[in-house]
Amino acid sequence: MTNIKHYLFSLIFLTSLSCAALAKQVNQENSTVLSVEADISIEWFEKEKYYLAKGNVILKKNGITLKANIVRAEYGIENGENILKNITAKEKVILTKNKSMATGQFMTYDIEKKLLIISGPFQTFSSPTGYVESKKIIMFDDLKNKAVATGNVKIILSNKNVIFADSVKADFTAKDKSLHKAIAKGNVIIESMKKGKKSKADLGIYNSSDGIVRLSGNVTIINQNSILNGSKGITNLKTGISNIIGNPKKKERVKGIFSPIKKNK
């Protein structure tokens, strides 16, 4: 069946309502009702307890829009009602809510745990506070207010600073979901919004209270024509200023190389 594009009323994604109650809400055009469209087919596997939609699928509910080529929804039966448990989306996945958007090739969402995982060769997440991309996994835990990204992670902050790392773990505030703390590990690079400024390290810990990234492990700070090396350093994302910190107790010295600025003839 091509060009079907129809909505499911009482058969799909009954989260907390009976079939009759949901049908009544559909007639009232209640925004909490979930709707699904598909170009090819929508199938109901009653024995296995899941629904399968194929072909440019569009799913909408509570301000959330999910687009993908294939969407599977698993449900359980509680007190005689179908309760949505898990959503899986494949191929050209785009998830949007308000001003935030996530993209990738494979997505799973655990409804009860509020756990979203996007995986594949390339996935992204963007919001007014920044942009994240990875080549393995981006995970969001809405209950614990945590996120994890792995695989050549790139983060562009709202102030245009860019952070690269093998993996990043982040904590968010429960109230407004703003970034509270982040830990970047492996090949950490911070590119300042100011041209010619860059910091490198094995580990970077960011705290939103002061806007500073604390660096450790093979720290290198490049500032136009100077290079500083040490075991620890700090980069202020607000000012763009970076410093190397020595460790006298361990006899770790700070080393700097300063090159003269070449004058144009």
N, C-alpha and C positions, 0 to 999 in steps of 0.2 A: 504494500500500500504506500503510494507516494503522495506527498502533499496532504497528509491527513490533518495535521495541526488541530488537535482537539484537546479539550480540558477534561481532566478527571475530577469528578465531584466526590462520590462516595466510595471510590475504590482505592484511592491513592493517599498515602501519608496522613492517616487519621491519627493525629498526635494525642488528643485528649477528648475528642468528641465522638459520639456515635454516628452512624451513617445518617440517621434522620436529622440529627442536630446539625451536622455538617451541611447537608443539602439545604436546610433552612437558612444557614448563614450564607451559602452561595447565592441564594435568591435575594438576600439582603445586601449583596455585594460587600460583605465584611472583608476588611483588608487582612484578617488573620488567616483566611482560607488559602491553602496552598494550591497552585495551579501548575499544570505541566502541559507543554506542547512538544510535538515531535513530527518530523517529516516522514519517517518510515513506519514506525510502529510503537505501540505501548502495550505490553503484555503483563498479565497477572498470573503468577505462579502460586496458586492458593495453597497447595500442599507444602511447598518449600518456603512459603511466607515471604515472597519478595515481588517487587514490580520491576520491569525492565523497559526503558524507553530508548529508542534509537533514532538517529538522524537529526542533527541540529536541535537538540533538546534544549528547552528553556523552562526552568523551574523558578517559581516566584513564591515567596512567603515572608511576611513580616518585614518588608523592606529589603529582603535579600533576593538577589537574582543569580541563579547558577546556569551557565551555558556549557554544554559539552556535546560530543557526538554520541556518547553512551552514558546513561545514568541508571544505576541500580539502587533500589531502596528496600532495605530489609526491615521487617516489622515483627512485633510479638503481639500476642493476645492477652490483654489484662482486663478482667471484669467484663468480658464479652466485647471489648473494643480493640481495634487494631492500633497499636502504638508504634510509631516510627522509632527504630533503633539506630540504624546506620545508613549513610548515603555514600555510594561510590560513583565517581565520575571519571571517564576516560576520554582522551583525545580532545585537544583544543579547549581545555577547561578554563573558564573565566568566572570568578566569583566576585560579586560586587555588593557593597552595602554602604549607603551614604557616599562619602568621598573616598572610600578605601576599595582596593581591588587586588585580587590574587589571581595569578595565571599559572598554568602548568599543563602537563600531559596526563597526570594521574592524581586523583584526590580522594581521600577518605575523610568522613566526618562522623564521629561517635556522638550521637545526640545527647545521651545521658552524661558522658564525661566532658562534653563540649570540647572535644579534642579534634583539631583539624590538622591533617598531614597532606602536604603537596610534594610530590616527588617526580623525578624524571631527569632528562638531560639538561633541562633549564626551567626554572620557575622564578616568579617574581611576586613581590608584595609592595604596594604603594599606598601611601596615605598622606595627609597634609603635613605630617611630621617627618616624612622621609621615604626612602625607597630601598628595598632589599632584593637581591637576586642571588641565586645559588645554582650549582650544577648537580646537587644530590637531593637534599630535603630541606623544606621549610615546615616547621611544626609550631602550632599555636595551642596552648592550653589555657582556655578561657576561665576555668575554675581556679587554677593556681596562678593565673596572670604571668605566664612564662612563655617564652618562645625560643626555638633553637633553629639555626640554619647551618648546614654543612656543605662543603664542596665548593671551593673557590668563591667564597662569599664576598659580595660587594654591597656596601651600605652607603647611600648618599643621604646625608642629614639635611635638615631644612636650611641650615646655614651654608650649604654647599661643600662642607668638608666631606671627604670620601674615605671610608675605611675598608681595607681588604684583609681577609684572614681565611684560614682553612675552615674554621668553625667559629660561631658566635652564639653565646647564650645570653638572653636578655630577661630582665624582670620589669614588669609594668605596675603602675599604681592601680589599685582596685577601683578607685573613684572614676577617673577619666581615661584610664588605659594609656597614660603617657609613659614614656621610657624613664625608668628609675635607675637601673644599673645594667651594664653590659660587660661581658667578658669575652674577649677575642683571643683565640689561640692559633699559633702556627702561621709563620710568614705574615705577621701583622704589618700592614703599611697604612700610614695615615697621611693623606695628601691634603695640605691646607688649601683653603680658598685663595690664599695669597700665592702667587706664582713663585716657584723655585723652593718651596718649603715642604719637606717630607720627613716623616719619622718611620723607623723600622724597628721591630722587636719580635721576640718569640711570644710575648704575652702582653696584652693591653687590657686594663680594667678601667671602665668609664663610670663616673658617677654624675648624675644630672644635677646634684646640689651645687657643685662648683664648676661643672663643665670641663673637668680635667680628665685626661687619660693617663693613667700611671703605667709606665712601660718597664719591662724587665726582660733580661736575657738577650744578649747580643744587640744592645740598643745602638742604633745609628740615627743621628739627626743631621739632615742636610738642609742648609740654609743658604741658598744661592751659591756663593763661592766658598763656603766653609762646610767642613764635615766634622762632627763630634761623635766619639765612640765611648761607650761605657756599659756597665751592667744594669744601670737603672736610669730612667728619665721620665719627664712629664711633658705632656703636650696640652696646652690650654686651647680647647676648641672655640672658645669665645674670642680670644685675642689672636690666636694663631702662633703664639710664642711657645717655643720648646726649649727645654734645658736638660743637660746631662747631670746626673747626681753620682758622685763617687761614694765608695764605701771604705773608709780608712781602716775599719776593724778587720776587713778581709784583704787589706792592702790592694784594693782595686782602684786604680787611678783613672782619671779622665784624660782622654787624648783628643786633640783637635788638630785639624789641618786647615789652614786658611790660605786661599789662593788670591793673589792680587787681581783687582778688577782691571781688565784690559780696556784701555782707552781707544776709542775709534780714531783712526787717523783722519 
